[in-house]
Amino acid sequence: VVSHEAFGYLCDAYGLNQVGIEGISPDSEPDPARMAQIQDFVTEHQVKVIFSEELVSPKVAQAIADATGARVETLSPLEADRLSFSYGEVPVLSCASFGLPQGGFAALIGPNGAGKSTLLKLLLGELSPSSGAVRLLGQDTARFRNWRRLGYVPQDGLARHTDFPASVEEVVLANLSGEIGLFRFPRPEQRVRQALELVGMAGYGRRLIGALSGGQRQRVLLARALISRPEVMLLDEPTSGMDLQSGENFYRLLAGLNRDHGLTILMVSHDVDRICSYVSTLYCLEEGTLAELTPGQVRRERAGLHRHSDMTREGRGERSVHL
């Protein structure tokens, strides 16, 4: 496997060999000598598959594949495969499939009661599907154990705890308690400080949660999720209850984490108009059907031209969307 360094978990899970492609970015390529070295490795070891991540290395991986006869596969750290779920006799999801690529930033939209939060619970392993499968970082959720690699920010999860006498630092540090007990990190406070800096809350560490605004509390929850250094982040309507400017600032923060740190993000939102400026993919869940929207559909969503009697089938097999 010729791989970006972020694919270490894949190599560990399947006992594969990893060769890091170093020194590349979206605007540059590795030097010819490094490319030749990787091509020689691929040929010598008869590598059949080259995994790439969409944020940086597809062209590099394809060039190596073309020179060696290997094929390229893009790894999806978050996948649903023909996923169905019902609450008793009430169906919620029907044969839903999607794959969020490494470094992707996607939003999930849909009407109230469509099952967006249910889908998140399935992805988080809190619910078991009636049929189909969910894979996190290459593993079925039934076997997945390293949940620290998956971050989660609930919808205003601190709103009911504003009277709790905890500081910002204590709330963020709570998500490291297991690691501190097991591995004895020498300076967990440094991790707290770094997480707060990432979300623009440096200097707020000693403030009580109850003294913060709704937008600030959501940033603290994001810092709490980031402190475990996850590879995938799930957020359930994170800007609910925020004013327009606070919501805009939060979206910019997420876009920066995605762009600068390669964090893979899936966010549930009703705010179609604003999120389209930040996300790379938009999924719609309605009447049990999950689909990726086309640019034309996104424009109609942004214009508010919903027509729920229509069904548009996309070119990816069974996926469709009502608009």
C-alpha positions in Angstrom: 0.0 0.0 0.0 1.3 3.4 -1.0 -0.3 5.7 1.4 -0.7 9.1 3.0 0.5 9.0 6.6 -3.0 9.5 7.9 -3.8 5.9 6.7 -1.9 4.3 9.5 -5.2 2.9 11.0 -5.9 1.1 7.8 -2.5 -0.5 7.8 -2.8 -1.5 11.4 -6.2 -3.0 10.9 -5.3 -5.2 7.9 -1.6 -5.8 8.4 -0.7 -3.8 5.3 2.6 -2.1 4.4 2.6 1.7 4.4 4.9 4.0 2.3 4.3 7.6 3.1 4.2 10.1 0.2 5.9 13.1 1.9 6.2 16.7 1.1 3.1 17.1 -1.1 0.2 19.6 -0.9 -2.7 20.5 -3.2 -0.4 22.9 -5.0 2.8 20.9 -5.3 4.1 17.4 -6.1 6.9 15.3 -4.6 10.2 15.4 -6.3 10.9 13.0 -9.3 13.4 11.0 -7.3 10.8 10.3 -4.6 8.3 9.3 -7.2 10.8 6.9 -8.8 11.6 5.4 -5.4 7.9 4.7 -4.7 7.3 3.3 -8.2 10.3 0.9 -7.8 8.8 -0.2 -4.4 5.4 -0.8 -6.0 6.9 -2.8 -8.8 9.2 -4.8 -6.6 6.5 -5.8 -4.2 3.8 -6.3 -6.8 1.5 -3.9 -5.1 -2.0 -4.2 -6.6 -3.8 -1.3 -4.8 -2.8 2.2 -4.0 -5.0 4.0 -1.4 -5.1 7.8 -1.8 -6.9 10.5 0.1 -8.9 13.0 -1.8 -7.6 16.1 -0.1 -4.0 15.9 -1.4 -2.8 12.9 -3.3 -5.1 11.6 -6.0 -3.0 12.8 -8.9 0.2 11.5 -7.3 -1.4 8.1 -6.6 -2.8 7.9 -10.2 0.6 8.8 -11.7 2.2 5.9 -9.7 -0.6 3.6 -10.7 -0.2 4.5 -14.4 3.5 3.7 -14.2 3.2 0.4 -12.4 -0.2 -1.1 -13.5 -1.7 -0.9 -10.0 -5.2 0.5 -9.4 -6.2 3.5 -7.1 -8.8 3.3 -4.4 -10.0 6.2 -2.4 -10.5 5.4 1.3 -13.7 6.6 3.0 -13.3 6.8 6.7 -17.1 7.0 7.2 -19.3 4.7 5.1 -22.9 3.5 5.2 -23.7 0.5 3.0 -27.4 -0.2 2.1 -28.4 0.9 5.6 -32.0 0.4 6.8 -33.5 1.1 10.2 -37.0 1.1 11.7 -38.4 2.1 15.1 -40.8 -0.8 15.5 -43.0 -0.8 12.4 -42.1 2.7 11.4 -39.3 2.8 8.8 -36.8 5.6 9.1 -34.0 4.7 6.6 -34.3 2.5 3.5 -31.2 1.1 1.8 -29.2 4.3 2.4 -25.6 4.4 1.2 -22.9 7.0 1.2 -19.1 7.3 1.6 -17.4 10.4 3.0 -13.8 10.7 1.7 -10.8 11.4 3.8 -10.6 15.1 4.4 -14.2 15.7 3.2 -16.6 18.2 4.7 -20.2 17.2 4.3 -23.6 18.5 5.6 -26.7 16.4 6.0 -30.0 18.2 5.5 -33.7 17.2 5.5 -37.0 18.1 7.1 -37.7 17.6 10.8 -38.4 14.0 11.7 -36.6 12.7 8.6 -34.1 10.7 10.7 -31.0 12.8 10.6 -30.3 12.3 14.3 -31.1 8.6 13.9 -28.5 8.3 11.2 -25.9 10.0 13.5 -26.8 7.5 16.2 -26.2 4.6 13.8 -22.9 6.1 12.8 -22.0 6.5 16.5 -22.9 2.9 17.2 -25.7 3.9 19.6 -28.2 2.1 17.4 -27.9 -1.1 15.4 -29.2 -1.1 11.8 -32.0 -3.4 10.7 -29.9 -4.3 7.7 -26.8 -3.0 6.0 -23.6 -1.9 7.6 -21.8 1.2 8.9 -18.0 1.3 8.7 -15.8 3.7 10.7 -12.2 4.0 9.6 -12.5 0.7 7.7 -14.2 -1.3 10.5 -17.8 -2.3 11.1 -19.3 -0.4 14.0 -20.0 -3.7 15.7 -16.2 -4.4 15.9 -15.0 -0.8 16.2 -13.5 0.0 19.6 -11.3 3.0 19.3 -14.0 5.6 19.7 -11.5 8.4 20.5 -10.8 8.5 16.8 -14.3 9.7 16.3 -15.4 13.1 17.7 -19.0 14.1 18.4 -20.5 17.5 19.1 -24.2 17.3 20.2 -26.8 20.0 19.7 -26.2 22.6 22.4 -25.1 19.8 24.7 -24.3 22.1 27.6 -27.5 24.1 27.6 -29.0 22.1 30.5 -25.8 22.3 32.5 -25.2 26.0 32.7 -25.5 26.0 36.5 -23.0 23.2 36.9 -19.9 24.6 38.6 -17.3 23.4 36.1 -14.7 25.5 34.3 -14.0 25.4 30.6 -10.7 23.6 31.2 -12.5 20.9 33.3 -15.1 20.3 30.7 -12.5 19.9 28.0 -10.2 17.8 30.2 -13.0 15.4 31.0 -12.7 13.9 27.5 -9.1 12.9 28.3 -9.8 11.2 31.7 -9.5 7.7 30.3 -6.2 8.4 28.6 -4.8 10.1 31.7 -5.7 7.1 33.8 -4.3 4.6 31.4 -1.3 6.2 29.8 -0.4 8.9 32.4 0.0 11.8 30.0 2.6 14.0 31.7 1.0 17.3 30.7 -2.7 17.0 29.8 -3.1 20.7 30.5 -1.0 21.4 27.4 -3.5 19.3 25.3 -6.4 21.4 26.8 -4.6 24.6 25.9 -4.0 23.5 22.3 -7.6 22.4 21.9 -8.9 25.7 23.2 -6.5 27.6 20.9 -7.8 25.6 17.9 -11.4 26.8 18.5 -10.5 30.4 19.4 -11.2 30.0 23.1 -7.7 30.6 24.5 -7.9 32.6 27.7 -11.3 31.2 28.6 -10.0 28.1 30.4 -10.8 29.2 34.0 -14.3 30.6 33.2 -17.4 28.8 34.3 -19.5 27.2 31.6 -22.5 29.1 32.8 -20.8 32.4 32.1 -20.5 31.6 28.3 -22.8 32.4 25.4 -24.3 29.6 23.4 -21.8 30.0 20.7 -18.9 29.9 23.1 -20.3 26.7 24.8 -20.4 25.0 21.4 -16.8 25.9 20.8 -16.0 24.4 24.2 -17.8 21.2 23.1 -15.8 21.2 19.9 -12.5 21.6 21.9 -13.6 18.7 24.1 -14.1 16.5 21.0 -10.8 17.7 19.5 -8.6 17.0 22.5 -8.6 13.3 21.7 -7.3 14.1 18.2 -10.1 12.4 16.2 -9.9 11.7 12.5 -13.6 12.1 11.9 -16.0 14.7 13.5 -19.8 14.4 13.7 -21.9 17.4 14.7 -25.6 17.5 15.3 -26.9 21.0 14.4 -24.0 22.7 16.2 -25.3 26.2 15.5 -28.8 25.7 16.8 -29.7 28.7 19.0 -26.8 30.8 17.9 -27.3 34.3 16.3 -26.3 34.7 12.7 -22.8 36.0 13.3 -21.9 33.4 15.8 -23.2 30.7 13.5 -21.1 32.1 10.6 -18.0 32.2 12.8 -18.6 28.6 13.8 -18.8 27.5 10.2 -15.6 29.3 9.4 -14.0 27.5 12.3 -15.0 24.1 11.0 -13.9 25.0 7.5 -10.5 25.9 8.9 -10.1 22.7 10.8 -11.1 20.8 7.7 -8.7 22.8 5.4 -5.7 23.2 7.7 -5.8 19.9 9.7 -7.5 17.5 7.3 -10.3 16.8 9.7 -13.1 14.8 8.1 -16.5 16.4 9.0 -20.1 15.4 8.8 -22.6 18.0 10.1 -26.4 17.9 10.4 -27.8 21.3 9.6 -31.0 23.1 8.5 -29.0 26.1 7.4 -28.7 25.3 3.7 -28.1 28.8 2.5 -24.9 29.4 4.6 -23.4 25.9 4.8 -23.2 25.7 1.0 -20.3 28.2 1.1 -18.3 25.9 3.3 -19.1 22.2 2.7 -17.8 20.1 -0.2 -20.7 17.7 -0.2 -24.4 18.1 0.6 -26.6 15.0 1.5 -30.4 15.1 1.8 -32.4 12.7 3.9 -36.1 12.6 3.3 -38.8 9.9 3.4 -36.1 7.3 4.2 -34.0 8.1 1.1 -30.5 9.5 1.3 -28.9 11.2 -1.7 -26.1 13.5 -2.6 -27.5 16.6 -4.2 -26.4 17.8 -7.6 -25.4 21.5 -8.1 -28.8 22.3 -9.6 -30.5 20.8 -6.6 -28.3 22.7 -4.2 -29.2 25.9 -6.0 -32.9 25.1 -5.7 -32.5 24.3 -2.0 -30.7 27.7 -1.5 -33.5 29.4 -3.4 -36.1 27.7 -1.2 -37.8 26.0 -4.2 -38.7 22.8 -2.5 -41.1 20.5 -4.5 -41.7 17.4 -2.3 -43.8 15.7 -4.9 -40.9 15.2 -7.3 -38.3 12.5 -7.2 -34.9 12.9 -9.0 -32.8 9.8 -9.5 -29.1 10.4 -9.7 -26.6 8.4 -11.6 -25.4 6.4 -8.7 -27.8 3.4 -8.8 -30.6 3.4 -6.3 -29.9 6.8 -4.7 -32.6 9.4 -5.1 -33.8 12.6 -3.5 -37.2 14.3 -3.1 -37.1 18.1 -3.6 
